[in-house]
């Protein structure tokens, strides 16, 4: 049985968290907005026993070998360079909260409740957070805008820039609502994440296949479709590669509508979440690194691309296969990071030993056997216990995102908790 990747349950690094096209294209005013303000406070923390009770619904206590904090997030968190961003829902506004790997709230910013789309992405000058807002009224509606802020400090890098509508996902791509709010969204605009300048804009004629159409924009990689091809470009307009859309098992129009998920800074995973027929693509060359896979991840600490298909594979950044190992039976990849590949696996009976040498580091939880196993991202071998992150996993359960610093997100991805990293 091929395991199903769970990583897509939470939106990972530099994937826009978006609601439908109403996000930040609401009518009327009376909403709050503010520039980010320095917080400098510590998110509320509790020991691992209390965190476990959050997961199980039961009271518990244990001595904490690591701190777990609750930043009060009400949406999936995104992360870059050890800083996490998500939002808290107030009655009349959204409060965005940036938190570092030690649990310190770095800055906060208020936005109207309609502006629920946000994106953490990378630039040569470091990661930024893109937040939506509402500009001056146009007719009966407010104009949606986007602004970029330094992820660590909250200092504005660019904006506000008017957008045709809400953030679609697939990177920094925006589109207006479809005509009569039914059907495919209107023409798309892609913004340069470093400057907010327009990197690509579509024509109004949606049926003109000869005109370039915007597919995705990740960092300095712009992906377009034209005629029957998929084209990769840099933000200076230089073509990097061209491939027939059918090489990806899609038509050009289909490639424009399916999800593209950034993996590290130079790769993307093409295909619907939950599918076992996804493809990992090198954005510099257009080459297919692996296909017929359920998930892909990049571990920056070991410079390893990890894919889950019929087996678990590790690749160098250039796509050279480094190692190959069977997936643990009945297991799902939960997260990859800080040199580890962490799995969830479940079987019908509880083990008395709590350890299975065939699957690596293992911790049982719950009335049925719920084991957490880990392998090294560098070589695919079984991970040794005793590290702070594995100790946290043993107490709290598997994470759904691990940063290079070792800080990890646990619990419900919609209301994540943060296991801090040790300095």
Secondary structure, DSSP 8 states (H G I E B T S, - for coil): ------GGGS--TT--B--STTTT--BS--------EEEEEE-EEE-HHHHHHHHHSS------SS-EEE----S--EEETTEEEEEEE-SS-EEEEEEETTSEEEEEEEE-TT---EEEE--TT--EEEEEEEEEEETTEEEEEEEEEETTT--EEEEEEE-SSEE-SSBSEEE---GGG-SS---EEEE-TTT--EEEE--S-TT-TTS-EEEEEETTEEEEEETTEEEEEETTS-EEEEEEGGGGTS-HHHHHHS-EEEETTTEEEES-TT-S-EEEEETTT--EEEEEESEEEEETTTTEEEEESSSEEEE-TTS-EEEEE---TTEEEEEEETTEEEEEEEESS--SSS-BTTTBS--B-SSSEEEEEEEETTT--B--S-SHHHHHHHHH---SEE-TTS-EEES-GGG-EEE----
